Amino acid sequence: MKKIAFILSVAFSFIGFGSLAQNPNTNQNKFRQLDPDLPTPNVYRTASGAPGHQYWQNTADYTMALRLDDENQRIYGEEEITYNNASPDQLEYLWIQLDQNMRSPDSETYQIQQDKLDDGVSLYEYFNLFHTFPGGFNIDHVKDATGKDYTVKVNHTMMRINLDTPLKAGESIKINIKWWYNINDRMEIGGRSGYEYFEEDDNYLYTIAQFFPRMAVYSDVTGWQNKQFLGRGEFTLPFGDYDVKLTVPSDMIVGATGEIQNTNEVLSLEQQVRLEKAKTSETPVVIVTQAEAEKSEVSRSKETKTWHFKAENVRDYGWCASRKFIWDAQGVQFGDRTVMAMSLYPKEGNPMWEMYSTKAIVLTLETYSKFTFDYPYPVAYSINGKSIGMEYPMICFNGGRTDAEGKFTDAVKYRTILVIIHEVGHNYFPMIINSDERQWTWMDEGLNTFLQYQTEREWTDESGKAFPSRRGPADKIVPYMGGDKRYISPIMSNSESIYQFGNNAYGKPCTALNILRETVMGPELFDYSFKMYANRWMFKHPSPADLFRTMEDASAMDLDWFWRGWFYTTDHCDVAITDVKEYRVNFNEPSEGTSSKKARKMVKKQSKKGSFDPILQSVMYSSDPAAAYEKVKGSISDTRKSKLNEEAYFYQVDLKMIGGLVMPVIFKLEYADGTTEQIRIPAEIWKMQNEKLEETVSKVLVTDKPVAKIVLDPKLETADTDTSNNTWVK
């Protein structure tokens, strides 16, 4: 009865602060199973989170011939797509992505953008207002293997190919497309790819992607993933093999997805020797020197060279070209395989890029492989382009420049390194673990940012300082989590419907996974389960449910409460210590005249004084307390009684969940003698609500010495948004 009376006392005391009935999360069981919200398991995707025994995915192989027109900044291309239908379905039509159409003058992206003039507009805003850039694909033809024209329908950034005869399960089809488009100036009108112009030496640096008509994904989850490309939601693409020939001015250096097939035709003999040496070097070897690059800058050759690349089992393609490129490389060993980590950058990036870019690639490949699987591709490029960060298989475009004198601050240095780590890391998520970026941005950005943070923790350089990570630790996400909920979306939101894109898709899921690893599961359970997910779904198309289910299946932990709270809601963590009471054990034997009513009063009085009498508790409802005591006394051994008489302290800590997000409870006890102790309690303590359906719990802590102070979440592990209510001092 004392326990009930005390809880009621606490509950009533809180009404003065505002009852929990005002909390929209009241009466929701935060531990209810997530199964009703997840797709039903089937022969393609199992309840354990693994691919099913009938899992399938379609593939698309490409043979391309491309020509860069450096005089007019255009790309001309011809491609043959071999599309393989491994699905059990027959397909009446095919969908192809035309991402460059986002830049056509009648683009939906321009139509739906919101504009304000205020006191003026930037050059970027000006171009977006007038849409003067003649962007978008110019399709010359779409033909079948016999040269017959397909009937097609272009719907903004998607093109439907109508088939005279449906493509049956197990069949393949060939599509030949000839096209060209104007390359956008990234520095004036923005973009994930395009060119950068250097006025001082009249040169261009091209970072090219989304440059060819690409097959859309047809899967067991979405059917055709043909959501329009509006600019933010990225890409969902099938795997395939690429055979690509790139014709560019002969004085340009080219980097691309895949391995160079004709180094003897495009590199000098000396450069070939340097490249071979780099394979076994423990430090980067310069393949094209700065002096050689500067010589090419003033060259204007009218001749061309064709660079030939091949790439196997990739989901996309990117490339770059410039006269300005310096090139360094270093081999990274994975068993008996050598992966070439390579950087291309103009002199405007030196000396910072030659000091850090390839080093960052190597560390990224090694760290990500430790958490997932050995990097399977033969190369990994980091390309320097101003004000950019974008990724493709085996190649990525990264910002970061020095000043005119070649100097750079620590802030510029670390920003450059983190971008390189992040973009190289995208080789794993989503280039190999091929999630649907158009729908679930967090599945590549959030998981990748989590491993970016793990890589940053491994970084060492001459300064000896820890890497100044922007995302990862729980306290970094607190301002966002505790912000105005009108401008916060659940993580499980479509890419085009997210408020605060960086915090939602990068920061929050990264922090959630870090908390899951460090605080909820522990590194051993988490790492095994996360690695299982990565290996199950490498070179496949996972969905969110596959991640959620695998992490639970491989760890024997029910994490539904975690996925629901962090990924499906906008709740935040704010847990308060509302009261702490100290109790001591004592023995007050009832006299013969003690009534049950008197016994109850004695217990209540002792409770207020902070003492606890186990014997009175056991006899206070008896009609004859004294007789009941004699009966009970005999059942208490001297040993047990002596233990009760030890100098034990009982602290009842009352907690209230204010923010609505369930999290583990972590206490730091500071004792009167100056020593400390940490106590960790699983989140399941919040499973049962009290009789008022309030989100409050109580926990009794037993110590052998007096406590002077109790601190909740002492190391800021749970992203608690208000630490002012986390401390009790005696």
N, C-alpha and C positions, 0 to 999 in steps of 0.2 A: 504493500500500500504506500510505503514511503516513496517508492519509485514513481508511482502514478501521481501522487500528490506533488512531487517535485517537478515532473514534466509539465503538469498543468500550470504550476506556478510560473515556469519559464515561458510557456505559451502565452499566458495572459500578459506577462511583462512585455512581450513583443508587440502586442496590439497597439501600444502607444507609438511605436515606430512606423506603423503601416503594415497591415496584415498581408500575408502572402496571397490572399485571394486576388490582389491586384497584379500578381505575376502571371503573365499569359501562359507560363509553362506549368502552372499548378494543375494537379490531378493527371498529368501525363506520366505514364510509366516509362522512365528513361531507359529501363532495362528490357523493354519488350523486344521480342525477336525481330530481326531485320528481314527475315525471309519473305514476308508479304510484299516488301518493296523491291525485292530482287527478282530478276528473271527466273523462271522455272528451269531447273537443270534438265538437260536432255542428252541425246547421243553425241551432240557437238561440244557441249560444255557441261562438265560434271558438277555435282554438288560440292566436291572437294576443291573446286577452283582450277582443275586441270582441263586441258583439251580432251574431249570425249573420243571414244574409239572410232567415231565416224566424222571427226573434225575435218574440215576441208577449207581451202582458200584458193582463189583464182590467181593466176600470175599473168604478167605482161612483159614480154621481152622487146627490146628496142634496138634497132640499127639506125644510126643517125649520121647525117653529113651536114655540118654547120659551117657557115662562113660569116666572119665578123667584118663588117664594113666600117672601118675606122674613120673614113672620111665623112660619113653621114650618120654614124652611130646607129647602125641597124644590124639586125641578125637575120640571116636567111637560112632556112633549114628544110631538109627533107627527112622524113622518118618512115620506117616500116615497123608497125606494132604487130607482134604475134600474141594474140590474146587467147589464153587457155582456160576453158570453162571446166573447172574441177568440181563445181557444185552439182547437186542432184537435180537442179532445175534447168529447164530450157529457157533461153533468154530471147525475147522477141526484139529487143533493141539493146544498144550499148550506150553508156554515158562516158563522155570525155571532158576533162576539165580544161577550160580556157582561161587561166588565171589572169593573163595579161589584159583581158577585157575589163578588168576592174579599172583600167586607166583609159578606156575609151570615153569620148566626150559625153555619151549618154549613159554612163555607168550608174548602176543603182547606188553604188557607194557614194557618188557625188549627190545623187538625188535625196538620199536620206540623211545626209550630214546636217548638223545644226550649225548655224553661223551667227556671229555677232560682229558688228563693225567697231563698236566702242570708239576709241580715239584714233584708230588706224588698224591696218592689217600687216602681217609679215608677208614676205615674198612667197612663202609656202602657202599661206592662206589666200593670197592673191590668185595664185595659179589654180587653187582648188575652187575659187569662186567663179572664175571664167572658163575653166576647163579647156585651156588653149592647147594643151599638149595632145598631139594626134596619136594617142596610144591605142593599144588593143591589137589582137591578132588580125592579120590579113591572110585569109585562107585561100590559096590558089586552087587546091583540089583535095578531095577525100575519095580515094579509089580503093577497090578491092584488089585481090591478087591478079586478076585478069585485066586490070586497067579500067574496069567499069566504075562509073561514079556511083557512090553511095548517095541515098537520099538522106539529108541531114537537116536538123532543126537546131539553130543556135538560140539558146535562152540565156542571155547575159553571159555568165561565166561557165555555162555548161552547154555542151553540144551532144544532142542525141543522134545516134546513127541508127536508122531504121533498117532492119534486116528483111530481105525478101523471104528468107527461110530462117526460122528460129535456130539459134546456136544450141545444139543439144548437149546434155551432160557428157563430159569427156571429150568434146570436140574443141578444135582450135580454129581461129579465123585471123586473116591478115588485113591490116588497114594501112594504107599508104597516104600520108598527108604532106603536102607542100605548103609552106607558110613563110611569112616574114613579119617583123614588127620593128617599130622605132624604140630604141633604148631610152629609158627615162634618166634624167639628171637627178640622181639621189639627193644631191646637196640643195637643189632648188625645190623639187616637188616631193621629196621623200621616197620611201619604198624599201622593200626588203632586198631588192637587187637593183642594178642599174650601173651608171658610170659616175666617176668623180673626175672633174677636170682640173688640171694644174696649169693655171695661166702663166706662171713664171717660166715654164719650159714647154708650154703648149703640148701637154701630154694627157692621155686618158688612162684611168685605172678602172677596168671593168670587173665587177663582181656580179655574175649572171646566174639567175635561178628562175624557176617558174617560167622558163623560156620556151617550152615546147608543149604541144597538146598532150595531156597525160591521162591515162585511163583512170577512171574513178574506181572505188572499191565496191564490189558486190559481196556481201557477207551474210552469214546466218543471223546476225544481230539486227542489221538495218535494211537488208536488201541493198539497193543502190544507195550509196552515200553521195547524194547529189545536191546537198545544201549549197546555196550560192556562196561564192567567195566574196565577202564584203570588205575584207582587209585585215580583220583581226583573227577570226577563227582560221587556224592553219590547215594542215593538209592530211588527207587520208588516202593512201596510195598502196597498190599491190606490189609485191616483190617481183623482181625479174632480173634478167641479165642485160647488160648494155654494151654495145659496140659503137663507139662514138669517134668520129673524125672531125677535128676542129681546125679549120683553115683561118689563119690570122697573119698579119704582117710578120715578115721573117725576123724582125728585130724584137719581137715580143716574147716574153716568157709566159707559159700557160701552166695552170694547175687545175686539176679536175678530179671528180669522183673516179676512182679506179687506178690501175697501174699503166704507166706509159709503155707502149709496145714498140716504140721506135726511137729510143734515146740516141741511137747512132745517127739519126737523120735530123734531130732538132737540137742536140747539144754538141758543143765542141768536144774534142777528145779529152782535153784537160778537165772539162766539167764532168764528163763521164767517169773519169778516174776519181774525182772528188766524191761523186755520188756513190761509187763502189766503196770507197774508204769510209763513208759515213755509216755504212751498214754495221760495222763492227766498232765504231767509235763510242766512247763513254761520254763524250761531250759533242755538241753540235759542230758539224763541219760545214763551212761555207761552200756552196756549189756555184752560185753566181755572186761574185763580189760586188761591193758598192761601186768600185771603180768601173767594173764591167757594166753595171746598171746605168751609171752616169754617162757612159759612152753611148749606150743605146738610147738614152733620153734625147740626144741631139741627132740621132740617126733618123732618117725618114725613108726607109727602104720601100721600093715599089713592089718588091717581090713578096711572096707568101711562103709560109711553111704549114704543113698539115701535121698536127699532133694527134696521135692515135692512142686512145685509151680503151681499156676493157674493165668492166666491173661485174662481178657475179653476186646475185642474190641481194640486190639493193632495191629500195623502194622509191628512189628519186635520184636526181642528178643535178649537180652544180659545177660551175667552172669559173675561172678568172683569167684575165690576160692583161699585160701591161709591159711597156718598155722599161718601166721604173723598178721592176721587181728585183730585189736582192733575195737570195734563196739559201737557206741553210737546212740541214737535215741531221738526224741521229737515229740509229737503229735501236729498237726496244725488243728484248727477247721474251717470247712466250713459248716455253718449251723449246722445240727445234725450229720454231718460226721466228722470223725477224720482221717486225712491223716498222715501217719508216715514218717517224714523226718529222714533219717538214713545215717550215714557215716561209711565206713569201710576203715581202713588205717593201715599201719605198724608203728612200733615205730619210723622208720626213718622220719615219718611225724610229730611226736609230739615234742613239745606241740602245735604247730601251728594248726594242724588239729582239735584237741579236742577243741580249742578255737574258731575256725572260720567256719569250714565246715558246720555243721548242722545249725548254725546261718545263714549262707549264703543261704542254701536251704530254710529255713523258709521265709526269706525276699523275695526270688525269687518267691516262690509260691504266697505269698500275693500280691506282686506288679504286677506280670503278670496277676493274676486273676482280679485285679482292672481294667486293660486295656482290658481284653478279657472276660473270664468266670472263674468260680470257678474251680480249678484244679479237674478233675473228677476221677483220679486214686487213689487207696488206699495207695500207697507208692511212695517215691521219694528217690533214693539212690544217694550218691556221693562217688565214689570209688577212692582211691589214687593210681595212678600208675605214675612212673617217666616219665617225658617228654611226656605227652599225654594229649589230650583233645578230647573226642569223646562221642557221645550221642546215647542213645537207649531209648525205652519207659520205664519209671520209673527208669532207671539206667543210669549213665554216669561215664566215667573214666577221672580223672582230675589230672594234674601234680601239683607239688609244694612240696618241701622237705626242712627240716631244715639242718643245717650242722651237723658235727659229734658230736658237743656238744649240739645239740638241739636249737641252736640259729638261728635267721632269721632276715633279714633286712626288712624295710618297703616295699622295691621294691618287694621282694619275697612274702611278705604277701599280698600285693594288687594284684599282678599277680595271686596268688593262688585263691583269692576271686573272681576276675573277671572271671577266667576260670570256677569256680564252678557255678557262676551265669549264665554264657553263656551256659554251657552244661546242667544244670538243666532246663534252659529256653527253650531248644530245645524240651522239652516235648510238648510245645505249637506249635512251628514251627520247624520241620514239623511232629512231631509224632501224633498230633491231627489234626491240620490244615494241611492236608497231601498233600503238594505240590510236584511237580515232581523235585526232587533234581538232577536227572541225567541230566535234561535239564536246569533248572533255579536255579542255586545255590543261587542267591540273595533272592529268595522267602523264603528260610528258614534262611540263614545266615544274610542277611541284615535286615529282619524284627526282627529276634531274637536279633541282635546286637543293634537295636533301643530300644527294651524293656530292654536289658541289661543295656544300658545307663540310662534309667529311673529308674532302680533298684539301680544302683550305686549312683544316686542322693539321694536315700532314706537311704543309708548306714550310720550308726553311729557306732563309736567305742570309745575306751578310749582316742584316740589322739585328738578327736574333730575336725580333719581336714576334709575338703571335699574330697571325693573319687577322686583320680587322674585319671580320665577317659581318655583312649587313643583314643576313637572314640565317636562321637556324636556331639559335638559343631562344628559349621561351620568352624572355623579357623583351625581345625585339618586336614581337607581334602584339604586345599589350596595347599600344595606342590604337591600333586598328580594331582589335577585338572589343575594346571598350568604347568605340566610337558610336556615332549616330547610326542606328540600325536601319534608317531609311536609305542609307547609302552603302549598305553591306548586303551582299548576296550570299546564299549558301555556296559552298564549293561545288556542289553538284548542280551547277547551272551551265547552260549552253554558253559557248565562248563569246557570242555576240550579245549576251544579256547580263554581263558582269559589271557591277560597280567596282571601282578601285582595282583594276585588272591585275596590277603587280602584287598587291597584298593578297587578293583572292586566289589567284592561280599559281603564284610562286611562293609568297611568304607563308600563308596560313597552312597549306598542305605540307610544305617543308617542315614547319615547326611542329605540326601534328605528328609527322613521322619521327621527328627527333624525340619528341616527348614519348611517343609509343616505344621507341627503342630504349631511351635512357631511364624512363620513369615507370612505364606501365609493364612492359614485357621483360626488360633487361636485354643487354646486347646479345647474349648467347641465343636466346629464343628468337629474338627479332632477326638477327643476321641469318640464321638458318632458314627461317620462313621467307624472308625477303629474297634470299638467293634461290630458294625453291621457285618462287614466283617468276624470277628473271629467267631461270633455266627452262621452266615449263613453257614460257611464252616467247622465247627468243625466236625471231623470224616468223612470228605468228601475230594475230590480231586480238589482243586481250581487251576485255571490257572492265569497268569498275568492279563488277561482281566477282570477276575472276581474281582480282587482287584481294578483295575483302575475304573471300572464301579461302583462298590459299593461306593467308596469314593466320587464320583461325585453325584451319585443318592441320597445318604443319607445327602448330605450337600448343594445341590443346587448351587454348584460351578463348573464352567467349568475349569477343570484342564488339558485339553488336552495339553496345552502349557507346563505344568510342566512335565507330563509324557514323552512327546516327548523330551524336552531339557535334562532332567536328566537321562532318561533311554534309549533313542534311539540314542543319539548323544554323542560325546566326547567334546562338547562345554564347555567352562568354563565361569564363571562370572568375567568380568572386565568392570566396568562402570566408565567413567571418567567425571569429571566436566570440560568442555572445556571453559566455559566463564560464567561470572555473570555480569549483568548490573543493576544498581540501577536507578529507576525512581521516580520522584515526580510529583504531580498534580499541574498545575498552569493555570491561565486564562489570555490569551493575546488576547484582542478583536481586530479583524482586522479593519484597517482604511478603509474609503470609497475607497481609491485608491489601496487597496490590490487586486491583481489579483489572480486567482487560482494558477498560477505558483509561485507567491510570497508566497502564503499560504503553498504550498508544501515545498518550501525551508525553510520556518520558522519551519514547523514541523520537517523536516530533521535535521535542526540546533539544535532544542530543544532536539531531540532524542540523538544526540551526546553529549549534555550536561547532559543527564540523566533526562530530564523532559518530562512531558506528558500532552498535551493540548487536552482534549476531544472535545472542541468546534471547534478548528481549524481542528481537524480530520474530523468533520462532515461537514465542509464547503469548504474544500480545493479543491474539484472538481467542485464547483459551478462556473458558469460564472460570477456571481456577489456575491463574498464572503461576502461583508458587508451586503447585503440584506438577504443573506442566514443566516447569523449570527443572524440578528434581528428576523428572523422567528424561528430559533432554540432556541434562548434565551428564548422565551416565553414559551417553552415546558419544560424548566428546572425549577422545583420548587425551592423556596428558601431553603426548607429543604434538597432536594437532593444536591443543590449547596453547602450548608454549610457542608454536609458530604464530598463532594469532596474537600472542603477546609481544612478538618481535616489533621492532621500531619500523613498522610499515606505514607508508603514506599512500592514500588513495586520492586521486585527482579526477573529478568528473568534469570533462571538457565538453561544453555544449557548442555545437557548430550550426551555422545556417548557410544554405546554398542560396546566394542572392542572384548570381548571374545566370543560373539555370544549367550550366555545363558541368556534367559529372566529371570529377577527377579524383585520383587517389589523394589521401590525406597524409601529409608529411609533417611531423612535429619535431621541433628541436627543443629539448629540455635543458635549461641551464640551472644547475643545482646551486644551492646556497654556498657550497664549498668551492665553487668556481669551475667544476667539471661540467661536461656537456654529454648529451646522448641524443641520437636521432631515432625516431620511431616512424616506420612506414606502414600505412594501412591501405589495402587495396580499395579501389573505387566502389567495390560491391558493398561497402558499408552503407552506401546510400540506397540500397535496394528497397528497404522497407521504410515507408513513411509512418509518421505517428498518427494518432487517432484524429488529428485535425487536418490530415493530408497536407501538412506543412513540410517543406524541404529542410528539416532539421534532424540532426542526429546527435547522440551523446556517446562519448567514449570514456571509460574509466581507465586511467593509467596508474599502475601500481609501482611505486618506487621504494627504495630502502633508505632514502634520505630526502630531506625537504627540497622542493623545487622553488626557485626564486623567479623563474621566467619561462614562459612557453611561447614559442614562435611557430606560426604556421607557414609552411613552404619557405623554409629559411634560405634555400639556394635558388629561389625563383624558378622552379622547375615546371610549374603548372600554368604559367601565363596568367596568374591571378592579377586582375586589373586594378585592385585596390588593396594595397598591403597595409593601409592604416588601421584595418580591423583584424590584423593577423597576429597581434601580440597581446599577451596577458602578463602583467607584472604583479607579483604578490605585494 
